Amino acid sequence: MSSTATATPPAADFLLDEVLEAGDLLAPAPPDFSCPTADGCTAEIFDRLDAIDPDVWQALFPPHWKDRRYYATLAETLADDFPPRYLVLKDRAGEIRALQPLFFVTQDLTVSLPPALRRPLLAMRRLFPRFLKLRLLMVGCVVGDGQTGLAPDLDAAERVEIFTEIDAALARYARRERIGIRLWKDFPAAARRDLLPALCARRGHARLPSLPAVRLPLDFSSFDAFLENKLGKSTRKSLRRKFREVDAADAPVTCEVKNRVTAAEATELHALYERVARRGDIHFEIFPRDYFLLLGQRMTEQTRFFIWRQRGRIVAFAFCTVHGDTLHDNDIGLDYAVAHELHLYHVTFRDLVNWALANDLRWYQSSPFNYEPKLRLRMDLVPLDLYACHRSRLVQSAIRRFAPLLAPTRQEPLLRQFPNFDQLHAAPPGR
């Protein structure tokens, strides 16, 4: 088996009618909701991304790879299931100090229950379609970790005030929308210094560890060095055997790297992605084909599509993004007819690491779930937090008390075997 990674130029036959920029043909819109804050600021919530000046996104979101183009793509491809909203916080002079994406979701409360318990509960929906379904106001991003766009000149105390005011405005908005729970979704551990005092100490939220991402430091010179120096003997021996078997296959598996894909390729890749996304018992957001198509066109400098073929047929792909010194492995698609025989999970991981090393990146980061092979490959957890608050003080008191029992991490006992598991619960330094 020979696996090569080569960059290709953007596809020339891209369908322009499928990638019109969000909001280009729309007129400015007034806020859907507005309210004053305790310190004289004003919070405004919009239901259209184009209502916010693109310069505001540019000024407040430069540290994040999920910029305006990314949120525009989410609005066009996932809005039916996750209606988006955008909060801006203005100071007394009318200057925007923060920009916070949020969205609505109807959460199936049975989704993480054991199958034996879940099946009889789902049967109740034949009589009561909304049984154990709850509408939530989610703060952050539909996909992956949540971020807040903040004015760059804010100091630590001002950031805490900003988050306090945002949540107070969201509480009023949730009340208008008749929503009981608002949830700050998957905010990185680095945000704890701001969010713990703002949300937990002042606003009464409960913090719960969310299912973490994982990452691997690329502090080795080659994949062979990684095998030799980072892995245990049995894992190293198993991987080398798998790679020899793939090398001995009748037809080689090759890897191509593209910045974007054609409409025809996107259709083929999406079919593989959907097989993986729908394979488990728990389903969250499942992207349509145009999600990959649009991101490749709009964020060409960051997107990378790794496509593995055998005899010309696509057998696997990975949708990745490059930001700073990190390769983010976001989504994968596999042809299960040959995935086990060709050891595609480990072949794709090897080729991604080799590409990252060749491009002088320092980190490989992967999304949550499927923790067993990631543990064997000696990856570390990337802690993410949920901050939950119910508008009823009595219910919120119970949530705070039983938060450890409600954490999604309880459904993944394997997480305790990772060496930095304690970081999922740790407070920031000095707290």
C-alpha positions as CSV (number, residue, x, y, z in Angstrom):
1,M,0.0,0.0,0.0
2,S,1.3,3.4,-0.8
3,S,-0.4,6.4,0.7
4,T,0.4,9.8,-0.6
5,A,-0.8,13.2,0.3
6,T,-0.8,15.9,-2.4
7,A,-2.5,19.2,-2.6
8,T,-4.7,20.0,-5.6
9,P,-6.0,23.3,-7.0
10,P,-9.5,24.4,-6.3
11,A,-12.1,22.6,-8.5
12,A,-13.1,24.7,-11.6
13,D,-16.5,23.2,-12.0
14,F,-17.9,24.5,-8.7
15,L,-21.7,25.3,-8.8
16,L,-21.9,29.0,-8.1
17,D,-25.7,28.9,-7.6
18,E,-25.2,26.7,-4.6
19,V,-22.9,29.0,-2.7
20,L,-24.5,32.5,-2.7
21,E,-23.2,34.3,0.4
22,A,-25.7,34.5,3.2
23,G,-27.3,37.9,3.4
24,D,-25.9,39.4,0.2
25,L,-29.4,39.9,-1.2
26,L,-31.1,40.8,2.0
27,A,-31.9,44.2,3.5
28,P,-30.8,45.1,7.1
29,A,-33.2,43.9,9.8
30,P,-34.2,45.3,13.2
31,P,-33.5,43.2,16.3
32,D,-35.9,40.4,17.2
33,F,-35.4,41.3,20.9
34,S,-33.8,44.2,22.8
35,C,-33.4,45.1,26.4
36,P,-31.3,47.3,28.6
37,T,-28.7,45.8,31.0
38,A,-27.9,46.7,34.6
39,D,-24.9,48.8,33.8
40,G,-26.5,50.8,31.0
41,C,-25.6,48.7,28.1
42,T,-28.1,47.4,25.5
43,A,-28.5,43.8,24.4
44,E,-30.0,43.1,21.0
45,I,-30.8,39.7,19.5
46,F,-31.1,39.2,15.7
47,D,-32.5,36.3,13.8
48,R,-30.5,37.1,10.7
49,L,-26.7,37.0,10.4
50,D,-26.7,39.7,7.8
51,A,-28.2,42.2,10.2
52,I,-24.8,42.4,11.9
53,D,-22.1,44.4,10.0
54,P,-19.4,42.0,8.7
55,D,-16.8,44.4,10.2
56,V,-18.1,43.5,13.6
57,W,-17.4,39.8,13.0
58,Q,-14.0,40.7,11.7
59,A,-13.2,42.8,14.7
60,L,-14.5,40.4,17.4
61,F,-13.8,36.9,16.1
62,P,-10.2,36.9,14.7
63,P,-8.9,34.3,17.3
64,H,-11.5,31.7,16.1
65,W,-11.5,29.6,12.9
66,K,-15.3,29.6,13.1
67,D,-15.8,33.1,11.7
68,R,-18.7,34.8,9.9
69,R,-18.3,32.5,6.9
70,Y,-18.7,29.5,9.1
71,Y,-21.8,30.8,10.9
72,A,-23.3,31.8,7.5
73,T,-22.9,28.2,6.3
74,L,-24.6,26.9,9.5
75,A,-27.5,29.3,8.9
76,E,-28.0,28.0,5.4
77,T,-27.6,24.3,6.1
78,L,-28.8,23.6,9.6
79,A,-31.3,26.4,10.4
80,D,-34.4,24.2,10.1
81,D,-33.2,22.0,13.0
82,F,-31.2,24.6,14.9
83,P,-32.7,28.1,14.3
84,P,-29.8,30.6,14.9
85,R,-29.8,33.9,16.8
86,Y,-27.0,36.4,17.3
87,L,-26.7,38.6,20.4
88,V,-24.8,41.9,20.3
89,L,-24.0,43.8,23.5
90,K,-23.6,47.6,23.0
91,D,-22.1,50.0,25.5
92,R,-23.6,53.4,26.3
93,A,-22.0,55.0,23.3
94,G,-23.5,52.4,21.0
95,E,-20.2,50.5,20.4
96,I,-20.5,46.7,20.2
97,R,-18.5,45.1,22.9
98,A,-19.5,41.4,22.4
99,L,-21.1,39.2,19.9
100,Q,-22.6,35.9,21.0
101,P,-24.0,33.3,18.6
102,L,-26.9,31.1,20.0
103,F,-29.6,28.8,18.7
104,F,-32.7,26.9,19.6
105,V,-32.9,23.1,19.8
106,T,-35.5,20.6,20.7
107,Q,-33.7,18.1,22.8
108,D,-34.7,14.5,23.0
109,L,-34.2,13.7,26.7
110,T,-34.0,9.9,25.9
111,V,-31.0,10.3,23.6
112,S,-28.3,9.2,26.1
113,L,-30.4,6.5,27.9
114,P,-29.5,2.8,27.7
115,P,-31.4,1.2,24.8
116,A,-33.4,-1.1,27.1
117,L,-34.8,2.0,28.9
118,R,-35.1,4.2,25.8
119,R,-37.3,1.8,23.7
120,P,-40.4,1.8,26.0
121,L,-40.1,5.6,26.4
122,L,-40.0,6.1,22.7
123,A,-43.1,4.0,22.3
124,M,-45.0,6.6,24.4
125,R,-44.5,9.0,21.5
126,R,-47.1,7.2,19.4
127,L,-49.7,8.8,21.8
128,F,-47.7,11.9,22.9
129,P,-45.4,13.1,20.1
130,R,-43.6,15.6,22.3
131,F,-43.1,13.2,25.2
132,L,-39.7,13.8,26.9
133,K,-38.7,16.5,24.3
134,L,-37.6,19.8,25.7
135,R,-37.0,23.1,23.8
136,L,-33.7,24.7,24.9
137,L,-31.9,28.0,24.3
138,M,-28.3,27.0,23.6
139,V,-25.5,29.5,23.8
140,G,-22.5,28.9,21.6
141,C,-22.1,26.9,18.3
142,V,-24.2,24.1,17.0
143,V,-20.9,22.3,16.1
144,G,-18.1,21.8,18.5
145,D,-16.8,24.3,21.1
146,G,-18.6,27.5,21.8
147,Q,-17.0,30.9,21.5
148,T,-17.8,34.5,22.2
149,G,-16.6,37.5,20.2
150,L,-15.2,40.0,22.6
151,A,-13.8,43.5,22.1
152,P,-10.0,43.0,22.3
153,D,-9.4,45.8,24.8
154,L,-11.5,44.2,27.6
155,D,-9.6,43.4,30.8
156,A,-10.4,40.4,33.0
157,A,-12.9,42.2,35.2
158,E,-14.7,43.7,32.2
159,R,-15.0,40.3,30.6
160,V,-16.7,38.9,33.7
161,E,-19.1,41.8,33.6
162,I,-19.8,41.2,29.9
163,F,-20.7,37.6,30.4
164,T,-22.9,38.5,33.4
165,E,-24.8,41.0,31.3
166,I,-25.1,38.6,28.3
167,D,-26.7,35.9,30.5
168,A,-29.0,38.4,32.2
169,A,-30.3,39.4,28.7
170,L,-30.6,35.8,27.7
171,A,-32.7,35.0,30.7
172,R,-35.2,37.7,29.7
173,Y,-35.2,36.5,26.1
174,A,-35.7,32.9,27.2
175,R,-38.6,34.0,29.4
176,R,-40.2,35.7,26.4
177,E,-39.7,32.6,24.3
178,R,-41.2,30.4,27.1
179,I,-38.0,28.4,27.4
180,G,-37.1,27.0,30.8
181,I,-33.5,26.0,30.3
182,R,-30.6,28.0,28.7
183,L,-27.4,26.1,28.3
184,W,-23.9,27.5,27.5
185,K,-22.7,24.7,25.3
186,D,-19.1,23.2,25.1
187,F,-17.1,26.2,26.2
188,P,-13.3,25.5,26.5
189,A,-11.6,25.2,29.8
190,A,-9.7,28.4,29.1
191,A,-13.0,30.3,29.4
192,R,-13.5,29.1,33.0
193,R,-11.7,32.1,34.5
194,D,-14.4,34.3,33.0
195,L,-17.5,32.1,33.1
196,L,-17.2,30.6,36.6
197,P,-17.5,34.0,38.3
198,A,-20.0,35.4,35.8
199,L,-22.3,32.4,35.4
200,C,-21.9,30.2,38.4
201,A,-21.1,32.7,41.2
202,R,-23.3,35.5,40.0
203,R,-26.0,33.8,37.9
204,G,-26.4,30.5,39.7
205,H,-25.5,28.2,36.8
206,A,-24.4,24.6,37.3
207,R,-21.2,23.7,35.5
208,L,-21.0,20.2,34.0
209,P,-18.2,18.6,32.1
210,S,-19.2,18.0,28.5
211,L,-17.9,15.2,26.3
212,P,-14.3,16.3,25.6
213,A,-12.4,16.6,22.4
214,V,-9.0,15.0,22.2
215,R,-5.6,16.1,20.9
216,L,-2.1,14.8,20.3
217,P,1.0,16.9,20.5
218,L,3.1,16.4,17.4
219,D,6.4,16.5,19.3
220,F,8.0,13.8,17.2
221,S,9.8,13.8,13.9
222,S,7.9,11.1,12.0
223,F,5.0,8.6,12.4
224,D,7.6,5.8,13.0
225,A,9.0,7.9,15.8
226,F,5.5,8.2,17.3
227,L,5.1,4.5,17.1
228,E,8.4,3.8,18.7
229,N,8.5,6.4,21.5
230,K,4.8,7.1,22.3
231,L,2.9,3.8,22.2
232,G,3.0,0.7,24.2
233,K,4.5,-2.5,22.8
234,S,1.2,-4.3,22.1
235,T,-0.3,-1.2,20.3
236,R,2.8,-0.6,18.3
237,K,3.0,-4.2,17.2
238,S,-0.7,-4.2,16.3
239,L,-0.5,-1.1,14.2
240,R,2.6,-2.2,12.3
241,R,0.8,-5.5,11.5
242,K,-2.2,-3.6,10.2
243,F,-0.1,-1.4,8.0
244,R,1.7,-4.4,6.6
245,E,-1.6,-6.0,5.7
246,V,-2.8,-2.9,3.9
247,D,0.6,-2.7,2.1
248,A,0.0,-6.3,0.9
249,A,-3.5,-5.5,-0.5
250,D,-4.1,-6.3,-4.2
251,A,-4.6,-2.6,-4.9
252,P,-2.9,0.4,-3.1
253,V,-4.8,2.9,-1.0
254,T,-3.9,6.4,-2.0
255,C,-4.6,9.7,-0.3
256,E,-5.4,13.0,-2.0
257,V,-5.7,16.4,-0.2
258,K,-7.9,19.1,-1.6
259,N,-9.0,22.5,-0.3
260,R,-12.5,22.1,-1.7
261,V,-14.6,19.6,-3.6
262,T,-16.9,19.5,-6.5
263,A,-20.7,19.0,-6.1
264,A,-20.3,15.4,-7.4
265,E,-17.5,14.7,-4.9
266,A,-19.4,16.2,-2.1
267,T,-22.4,13.9,-2.8
268,E,-20.1,10.9,-2.7
269,L,-18.3,12.0,0.5
270,H,-21.5,12.8,2.2
271,A,-22.8,9.3,1.7
272,L,-19.8,7.9,3.5
273,Y,-20.1,10.5,6.3
274,E,-23.7,9.8,6.8
275,R,-23.0,6.1,7.3
276,V,-20.6,6.9,10.1
277,A,-22.9,9.6,11.6
278,R,-25.9,7.4,11.8
279,R,-24.1,4.3,13.0
280,G,-24.2,4.8,16.7
281,D,-27.2,4.9,19.1
282,I,-26.7,8.6,19.8
283,H,-27.2,11.1,17.0
284,F,-26.7,14.8,17.3
285,E,-26.3,17.3,14.4
286,I,-26.0,15.5,11.0
287,F,-24.8,17.8,8.2
288,P,-26.3,17.9,4.8
289,R,-24.1,17.6,1.7
290,D,-24.0,21.4,1.2
291,Y,-22.3,21.9,4.6
292,F,-19.1,20.4,3.2
293,L,-19.6,22.0,-0.3
294,L,-20.0,25.5,1.0
295,L,-17.2,25.5,3.6
296,G,-14.8,24.3,1.0
297,Q,-15.7,27.2,-1.3
298,R,-15.9,29.9,1.4
299,M,-13.0,28.9,3.7
300,T,-10.6,27.5,1.1
301,E,-7.5,28.7,3.0
302,Q,-8.4,26.6,6.0
303,T,-10.4,23.6,4.8
304,R,-8.7,20.3,3.9
305,F,-10.5,17.3,2.4
306,F,-8.4,14.1,2.7
307,I,-9.8,11.5,0.3
308,W,-8.6,7.9,0.3
309,R,-9.2,5.8,-2.8
310,Q,-8.7,2.2,-3.8
311,R,-9.0,1.3,-7.5
312,G,-10.4,4.8,-8.1
313,R,-13.2,4.3,-5.6
314,I,-13.5,6.6,-2.5
315,V,-13.2,4.4,0.6
316,A,-12.7,7.1,3.2
317,F,-12.5,10.8,3.7
318,A,-11.8,13.3,6.5
319,F,-12.9,16.9,6.6
320,C,-10.3,18.9,8.4
321,T,-9.5,22.5,9.1
322,V,-6.1,24.1,9.7
323,H,-6.0,27.0,12.3
324,G,-2.7,28.3,13.7
325,D,-0.5,25.3,14.5
326,T,-3.4,22.8,14.8
327,L,-5.0,20.3,12.4
328,H,-8.6,19.9,13.4
329,D,-10.0,16.5,12.4
330,N,-13.7,17.4,12.3
331,D,-15.6,14.7,10.4
332,I,-14.9,11.3,8.9
333,G,-16.6,9.0,6.4
334,L,-15.8,5.3,5.8
335,D,-16.9,2.6,3.4
336,Y,-17.8,-0.1,5.9
337,A,-17.6,-2.7,3.2
338,V,-13.8,-2.4,3.3
339,A,-13.1,-0.3,6.5
340,H,-12.1,-3.3,8.7
341,E,-10.2,-5.1,6.0
342,L,-8.1,-2.0,5.1
343,H,-7.9,-0.8,8.7
344,L,-9.1,2.6,7.5
345,Y,-9.4,4.2,10.9
346,H,-5.7,3.8,11.6
347,V,-4.6,4.4,8.0
348,T,-6.4,7.7,7.9
349,F,-5.0,8.7,11.3
350,R,-1.4,7.9,10.1
351,D,-1.8,9.9,6.9
352,L,-3.3,12.9,8.8
353,V,-0.4,12.9,11.2
354,N,2.1,12.6,8.5
355,W,0.5,15.5,6.6
356,A,0.5,17.7,9.7
357,L,4.1,17.0,10.4
358,A,5.1,17.8,6.8
359,N,3.3,21.1,7.1
360,D,5.0,22.0,10.4
361,L,1.9,21.8,12.6
362,R,2.2,21.2,16.3
363,W,-1.1,19.7,17.3
364,Y,-3.6,17.1,16.0
365,Q,-7.1,17.6,17.4
366,S,-10.1,15.4,17.0
367,S,-13.8,15.6,17.9
368,P,-15.5,13.8,20.8
369,F,-16.7,10.1,20.8
370,N,-15.0,6.9,19.9
371,Y,-12.6,7.2,22.8
372,E,-11.2,3.7,22.9
373,P,-8.7,4.0,20.0
374,K,-7.9,7.5,21.0
375,L,-6.9,6.3,24.4
376,R,-4.7,3.6,22.9
377,L,-3.1,6.2,20.6
378,R,-2.1,8.2,23.8
379,M,-4.2,11.3,23.1
380,D,-5.1,13.8,25.8
381,L,-8.6,15.1,26.6
382,V,-9.5,18.7,25.7
383,P,-12.0,19.7,28.4
384,L,-15.2,21.4,27.4
385,D,-17.9,22.7,29.8
386,L,-21.6,23.1,29.9
387,Y,-23.2,25.8,32.0
388,A,-26.9,25.1,32.7
389,C,-29.6,27.3,34.3
390,H,-33.4,26.8,34.7
391,R,-35.6,29.8,35.1
392,S,-37.2,28.2,38.2
393,R,-35.0,28.7,41.2
394,L,-36.3,25.4,42.7
395,V,-35.5,23.4,39.6
396,Q,-32.1,25.1,39.3
397,S,-31.3,24.2,42.9
398,A,-31.9,20.6,42.1
399,I,-29.8,20.9,38.9
400,R,-26.9,22.3,40.9
401,R,-27.2,19.6,43.5
402,F,-27.3,16.7,41.1
403,A,-25.0,18.2,38.4
404,P,-22.4,15.4,38.8
405,L,-25.1,12.8,38.0
406,L,-26.3,14.7,34.9
407,A,-22.9,15.2,33.3
408,P,-22.6,13.6,29.8
409,T,-19.2,12.2,30.8
410,R,-21.0,9.6,33.0
411,Q,-22.0,7.9,29.8
412,E,-18.3,7.4,28.9
413,P,-16.6,5.6,31.8
414,L,-13.5,5.1,29.5
415,L,-12.7,8.8,30.0
416,R,-11.4,8.0,33.5
417,Q,-8.5,6.1,32.0
418,F,-7.1,9.2,30.2
419,P,-4.2,10.7,32.2
420,N,-5.6,14.2,32.3
421,F,-9.2,13.2,33.2
422,D,-9.0,15.4,36.3
423,Q,-8.9,18.4,34.1
424,L,-12.5,17.9,33.1
425,H,-13.5,19.1,36.6
426,A,-10.6,21.4,37.6
427,A,-11.1,25.0,38.4
428,P,-8.9,27.6,36.7
429,P,-5.6,28.4,38.5
430,G,-6.1,30.7,41.5
431,R,-9.7,29.6,42.1
